[in-house]
């Protein structure tokens, strides 16, 4: 049996990439939450990191669910700014 979770293409899941992205994002949140930061500028940066990373996790979960339910979008072109 082939483990598709390590597939590098999106259609087979790209599950390994998504898993690793979630781990990295979760680690950034945990590190920022647990840091003992005295400088208010750095505390604000840590808060911004937490907000941004939580947004990315939500987007990844949405895409994972959408791909699992509807399959990958192979017919659509990427936005011009992403193609470059």
MIFI-725123 format. One record per residue (C-alpha): x, y, z; residue number from 1; residue in one letter. Coordinates in Angstrom, 3 decimals. Layout:
N
x=X&y=Y&z=Z&num=NUM&residu=A
...
***
This chain:
84
x=0.000&y=0.000&z=0.000&num=1&residu=X
x=1.361&y=3.420&z=-0.941&num=2&residu=X
x=1.311&y=6.198&z=1.650&num=3&residu=X
x=-0.087&y=9.223&z=-0.182&num=4&residu=X
x=0.546&y=11.498&z=2.797&num=5&residu=X
x=4.086&y=12.094&z=1.527&num=6&residu=X
x=2.976&y=12.847&z=-2.008&num=7&residu=X
x=4.546&y=16.003&z=-3.377&num=8&residu=X
x=1.754&y=16.839&z=-5.797&num=9&residu=X
x=-1.380&y=18.606&z=-4.709&num=10&residu=X
x=-3.751&y=16.163&z=-6.376&num=11&residu=X
x=-2.511&y=13.198&z=-4.314&num=12&residu=X
x=-2.950&y=15.361&z=-1.322&num=13&residu=X
x=0.254&y=17.246&z=-0.838&num=14&residu=X
x=-0.520&y=16.084&z=2.674&num=15&residu=X
x=3.098&y=16.034&z=3.789&num=16&residu=X
x=3.571&y=19.684&z=2.804&num=17&residu=X
x=0.360&y=20.689&z=4.547&num=18&residu=X
x=1.300&y=18.736&z=7.658&num=19&residu=X
x=4.732&y=20.353&z=7.833&num=20&residu=X
x=3.266&y=23.827&z=7.213&num=21&residu=X
x=0.806&y=23.297&z=10.079&num=22&residu=X
x=3.628&y=22.152&z=12.377&num=23&residu=X
x=5.762&y=25.190&z=11.528&num=24&residu=X
x=2.830&y=27.556&z=11.932&num=25&residu=X
x=1.786&y=26.003&z=15.237&num=26&residu=X
x=5.364&y=26.221&z=16.492&num=27&residu=X
x=5.486&y=29.939&z=15.672&num=28&residu=X
x=2.296&y=30.470&z=17.674&num=29&residu=X
x=3.519&y=28.432&z=20.643&num=30&residu=X
x=6.895&y=30.169&z=20.681&num=31&residu=X
x=5.291&y=33.601&z=20.553&num=32&residu=X
x=2.762&y=32.757&z=23.262&num=33&residu=X
x=5.368&y=31.362&z=25.666&num=34&residu=X
x=8.014&y=34.031&z=25.208&num=35&residu=X
x=8.789&y=36.270&z=28.188&num=36&residu=X
x=9.124&y=39.523&z=26.329&num=37&residu=X
x=9.919&y=42.748&z=28.151&num=38&residu=X
x=10.179&y=45.141&z=25.205&num=39&residu=X
x=6.651&y=46.261&z=24.202&num=40&residu=X
x=7.667&y=46.439&z=20.527&num=41&residu=X
x=8.666&y=42.805&z=20.561&num=42&residu=X
x=5.490&y=41.842&z=22.447&num=43&residu=X
x=3.428&y=43.568&z=19.752&num=44&residu=X
x=5.362&y=41.725&z=17.066&num=45&residu=X
x=4.732&y=38.422&z=18.866&num=46&residu=X
x=0.995&y=39.217&z=19.011&num=47&residu=X
x=0.976&y=40.032&z=15.300&num=48&residu=X
x=2.737&y=36.742&z=14.555&num=49&residu=X
x=0.109&y=34.833&z=16.538&num=50&residu=X
x=-2.764&y=36.516&z=14.679&num=51&residu=X
x=-1.152&y=35.964&z=11.257&num=52&residu=X
x=-0.282&y=32.332&z=11.952&num=53&residu=X
x=-3.785&y=31.541&z=13.238&num=54&residu=X
x=-5.182&y=33.071&z=10.040&num=55&residu=X
x=-2.869&y=30.861&z=7.977&num=56&residu=X
x=-3.951&y=27.750&z=9.892&num=57&residu=X
x=-7.606&y=28.600&z=9.256&num=58&residu=X
x=-6.893&y=29.051&z=5.549&num=59&residu=X
x=-4.949&y=25.769&z=5.371&num=60&residu=X
x=-7.801&y=23.913&z=7.088&num=61&residu=X
x=-10.302&y=25.454&z=4.675&num=62&residu=X
x=-8.205&y=24.427&z=1.667&num=63&residu=X
x=-7.642&y=20.912&z=3.015&num=64&residu=X
x=-11.390&y=20.456&z=3.522&num=65&residu=X
x=-12.191&y=21.936&z=0.109&num=66&residu=X
x=-9.642&y=19.731&z=-1.689&num=67&residu=X
x=-10.854&y=16.628&z=0.154&num=68&residu=X
x=-14.483&y=17.360&z=-0.748&num=69&residu=X
x=-14.076&y=18.803&z=-4.257&num=70&residu=X
x=-10.656&y=17.683&z=-5.435&num=71&residu=X
x=-7.833&y=19.967&z=-6.542&num=72&residu=X
x=-8.522&y=22.869&z=-8.862&num=73&residu=X
x=-6.568&y=21.956&z=-11.938&num=74&residu=X
x=-8.458&y=23.913&z=-14.588&num=75&residu=X
x=-8.054&y=27.394&z=-13.141&num=76&residu=X
x=-5.123&y=29.669&z=-13.780&num=77&residu=X
x=-3.259&y=31.147&z=-10.882&num=78&residu=X
x=-3.536&y=34.898&z=-10.328&num=79&residu=X
x=-0.906&y=36.765&z=-12.338&num=80&residu=X
x=1.096&y=37.830&z=-9.271&num=81&residu=X
x=1.539&y=34.186&z=-8.207&num=82&residu=X
x=2.673&y=33.001&z=-11.650&num=83&residu=X
x=5.767&y=35.176&z=-11.650&num=84&residu=X
***
